[in-house]
Amino acid sequence: MEKEKQKELREQLMPALQCKYDEFRLLGYNQVTMEQIWNCLVQKKWKNFKEEKKLFELVNDILSLQIGEYMSFVTMQSYKEQRSSGNDDLETVLKELL
C-alpha cells in the first residue's frame, strides 16, 4: 500500500481504530498503541489483498481483530527487533547448549 494512500485511509478509519484501541485498553492491555494496531492490520490482515477493499470491509477487519492476533503480532515484532539488533538471548542460549 502506498504511503499517501495509507495515510488517507488511516484518517478515514480512525473511529474504528479508536474503538478497537479502547476495547483492548478496557480488557487491561494498557501497553497497546494505535500505531501497533495499525501496523498489525497493514502487515497481517491487509498484507496480501490484491483488489482494493471497500471501506466497510476494512472497518470489519479492524473490529474483528482479536487480542490474540494482536498479541501474536506484537510478540513476533519484538522478537524480530531483538534479532536484528543482535540482542537475541534465546539464540545465545541455544549456541551454548550445542
Beta strands, then each sheet from edge to edge (+ up, - down):
end
